[in-house]
Amino acid sequence: MSKKNWVLTVLTILAISSGSMAMGQAAPYRSSEQANKSPITAQATISIDQAKSIALQQVPGRIVHIDLDRDDGILKYEIIIITKQNEVYEVEINANTGKVVKVEKETD
Protein backbone atom coordinates (compact mmCIF):
# COMPACT_ATOMS: atom_id res chain seq x y z
CA MET A 1 0.00 0.00 0.00
CA SER A 2 1.40 3.39 -0.96
CA LYS A 3 2.09 6.01 1.71
CA LYS A 4 -0.71 8.24 0.39
CA ASN A 5 -3.23 5.39 0.44
CA TRP A 6 -2.11 4.40 3.93
CA VAL A 7 -2.52 7.97 5.18
CA LEU A 8 -5.95 8.26 3.56
CA THR A 9 -7.02 4.93 5.06
CA VAL A 10 -5.93 5.94 8.57
CA LEU A 11 -7.55 9.35 8.26
CA THR A 12 -10.77 7.81 6.96
CA ILE A 13 -10.88 5.42 9.90
CA LEU A 14 -10.32 8.32 12.29
CA ALA A 15 -13.07 10.34 10.64
CA ILE A 16 -15.54 7.47 10.72
CA SER A 17 -14.77 6.51 14.31
CA SER A 18 -14.97 10.13 15.45
CA GLY A 19 -18.35 10.71 13.85
CA SER A 20 -19.34 13.43 11.46
CA MET A 21 -16.94 16.36 11.29
CA ALA A 22 -17.90 19.79 10.01
CA MET A 23 -15.73 21.49 7.42
CA GLY A 24 -12.62 22.97 8.99
CA GLN A 25 -13.02 21.48 12.44
CA ALA A 26 -10.56 19.23 14.17
CA ALA A 27 -11.57 15.73 15.18
CA PRO A 28 -13.59 15.59 18.41
CA TYR A 29 -10.96 13.48 20.20
CA ARG A 30 -9.01 16.69 20.77
CA SER A 31 -11.35 19.61 21.21
CA SER A 32 -10.21 23.19 21.64
CA GLU A 33 -11.38 23.06 25.23
CA GLN A 34 -9.31 19.94 25.97
CA ALA A 35 -6.25 21.39 24.28
CA ASN A 36 -6.58 24.67 26.17
CA LYS A 37 -6.16 22.73 29.43
CA SER A 38 -2.81 21.33 28.32
CA PRO A 39 0.34 22.91 29.82
CA ILE A 40 1.98 23.15 26.39
CA THR A 41 -1.07 25.00 24.99
CA ALA A 42 -0.72 27.63 27.69
CA GLN A 43 2.67 28.49 26.14
CA ALA A 44 1.16 29.25 22.72
CA THR A 45 0.23 32.81 21.77
CA ILE A 46 -1.89 31.67 18.82
CA SER A 47 -5.04 29.72 19.71
CA ILE A 48 -6.00 26.45 18.04
CA ASP A 49 -8.90 28.23 16.32
CA GLN A 50 -6.54 30.89 14.95
CA ALA A 51 -4.13 28.19 13.75
CA LYS A 52 -6.97 26.34 12.00
CA SER A 53 -8.05 29.52 10.25
CA ILE A 54 -4.50 30.26 9.08
CA ALA A 55 -4.04 26.69 7.84
CA LEU A 56 -7.32 26.70 5.91
CA GLN A 57 -6.28 29.94 4.19
CA GLN A 58 -3.22 28.07 2.91
CA VAL A 59 -5.01 24.83 1.98
CA PRO A 60 -8.81 24.84 1.75
CA GLY A 61 -10.31 21.56 2.89
CA ARG A 62 -11.20 19.62 6.00
CA ILE A 63 -8.91 19.48 9.02
CA VAL A 64 -8.62 15.89 10.21
CA HIS A 65 -5.86 16.27 12.78
CA ILE A 66 -4.20 19.04 14.75
CA ASP A 67 -1.35 18.74 17.18
CA LEU A 68 0.82 21.15 19.14
CA ASP A 69 4.47 20.13 19.47
CA ARG A 70 7.82 21.66 20.19
CA ASP A 71 10.22 21.05 17.30
CA ASP A 72 13.81 22.35 17.45
CA GLY A 73 12.77 24.62 20.32
CA ILE A 74 9.88 26.15 18.35
CA LEU A 75 6.29 25.57 19.40
CA LYS A 76 4.30 24.60 16.27
CA TYR A 77 0.81 23.54 15.36
CA GLU A 78 0.91 20.62 12.94
CA ILE A 79 -2.34 20.49 10.99
CA ILE A 80 -3.38 17.76 8.56
CA ILE A 81 -5.90 18.78 5.90
CA ILE A 82 -7.68 16.71 3.25
CA THR A 83 -8.78 18.66 0.17
CA LYS A 84 -11.90 18.02 -1.91
CA GLN A 85 -9.60 16.23 -4.35
CA ASN A 86 -8.56 13.82 -1.53
CA GLU A 87 -5.06 15.27 -1.38
CA VAL A 88 -3.40 15.29 2.03
CA TYR A 89 -1.43 18.32 3.21
CA GLU A 90 0.49 19.09 6.37
CA VAL A 91 0.59 22.73 7.43
CA GLU A 92 2.90 23.82 10.25
CA ILE A 93 2.24 27.12 12.00
CA ASN A 94 4.45 28.83 14.56
CA ALA A 95 2.28 28.85 17.70
CA ASN A 96 3.74 32.15 18.93
CA THR A 97 3.78 34.24 15.75
CA GLY A 98 1.11 32.64 13.54
CA LYS A 99 3.65 32.45 10.71
CA VAL A 100 3.25 29.53 8.31
CA VAL A 101 6.40 27.44 8.69
CA LYS A 102 5.63 24.74 6.14
CA VAL A 103 2.97 23.63 3.67
CA GLU A 104 3.69 20.16 2.37
CA LYS A 105 1.65 17.88 0.16
CA GLU A 106 1.91 14.27 1.25
CA THR A 107 3.03 12.06 -1.62
CA ASP A 108 3.12 8.33 -2.29
C-alpha positions in Angstrom: 0.0 0.0 0.0 1.4 3.4 -1.0 2.1 6.0 1.7 -0.7 8.2 0.4 -3.2 5.4 0.4 -2.1 4.4 3.9 -2.5 8.0 5.2 -5.9 8.3 3.6 -7.0 4.9 5.1 -5.9 5.9 8.6 -7.6 9.4 8.3 -10.8 7.8 7.0 -10.9 5.4 9.9 -10.3 8.3 12.3 -13.1 10.3 10.6 -15.5 7.5 10.7 -14.8 6.5 14.3 -15.0 10.1 15.4 -18.4 10.7 13.9 -19.3 13.4 11.5 -16.9 16.4 11.3 -17.9 19.8 10.0 -15.7 21.5 7.4 -12.6 23.0 9.0 -13.0 21.5 12.4 -10.6 19.2 14.2 -11.6 15.7 15.2 -13.6 15.6 18.4 -11.0 13.5 20.2 -9.0 16.7 20.8 -11.3 19.6 21.2 -10.2 23.2 21.6 -11.4 23.1 25.2 -9.3 19.9 26.0 -6.3 21.4 24.3 -6.6 24.7 26.2 -6.2 22.7 29.4 -2.8 21.3 28.3 0.3 22.9 29.8 2.0 23.1 26.4 -1.1 25.0 25.0 -0.7 27.6 27.7 2.7 28.5 26.1 1.2 29.2 22.7 0.2 32.8 21.8 -1.9 31.7 18.8 -5.0 29.7 19.7 -6.0 26.5 18.0 -8.9 28.2 16.3 -6.5 30.9 15.0 -4.1 28.2 13.8 -7.0 26.3 12.0 -8.0 29.5 10.2 -4.5 30.3 9.1 -4.0 26.7 7.8 -7.3 26.7 5.9 -6.3 29.9 4.2 -3.2 28.1 2.9 -5.0 24.8 2.0 -8.8 24.8 1.7 -10.3 21.6 2.9 -11.2 19.6 6.0 -8.9 19.5 9.0 -8.6 15.9 10.2 -5.9 16.3 12.8 -4.2 19.0 14.7 -1.3 18.7 17.2 0.8 21.1 19.1 4.5 20.1 19.5 7.8 21.7 20.2 10.2 21.0 17.3 13.8 22.3 17.5 12.8 24.6 20.3 9.9 26.2 18.4 6.3 25.6 19.4 4.3 24.6 16.3 0.8 23.5 15.4 0.9 20.6 12.9 -2.3 20.5 11.0 -3.4 17.8 8.6 -5.9 18.8 5.9 -7.7 16.7 3.3 -8.8 18.7 0.2 -11.9 18.0 -1.9 -9.6 16.2 -4.4 -8.6 13.8 -1.5 -5.1 15.3 -1.4 -3.4 15.3 2.0 -1.4 18.3 3.2 0.5 19.1 6.4 0.6 22.7 7.4 2.9 23.8 10.2 2.2 27.1 12.0 4.4 28.8 14.6 2.3 28.9 17.7 3.7 32.1 18.9 3.8 34.2 15.8 1.1 32.6 13.5 3.7 32.5 10.7 3.3 29.5 8.3 6.4 27.4 8.7 5.6 24.7 6.1 3.0 23.6 3.7 3.7 20.2 2.4 1.7 17.9 0.2 1.9 14.3 1.2 3.0 12.1 -1.6 3.1 8.3 -2.3 
